[in-house]
Amino acid sequence: MTEQRLQLAILFGGRSVEHDISILSATNVANHIDRERFEVTLLGIDKQGGWNRCNDTQGAISEGSPVNLL
């Protein structure tokens, strides 16, 4: 019997002065998470507060797909 992977969202970036540190921290987590156990969604928050679904943590957050939260 195969187990379903747990859904995990990694939020990074933001309007804070810690924006770049947040990206670095998210990169470290994303690079070391067990992808066989977790299905990872990367959600970057740009410096203006816009949310985007990203393919990785190294590209520009604004290049991701916009996310609208209800």
Buried (B, 14 or more C-beta within 10 A) or exposed (E): EEEEEEEBEBEBBBEEEEBEEBBEBBBEBBEEEEEEEEEBEBBBBBBEEBBBBBEEBEEEBEEBEEBEEE
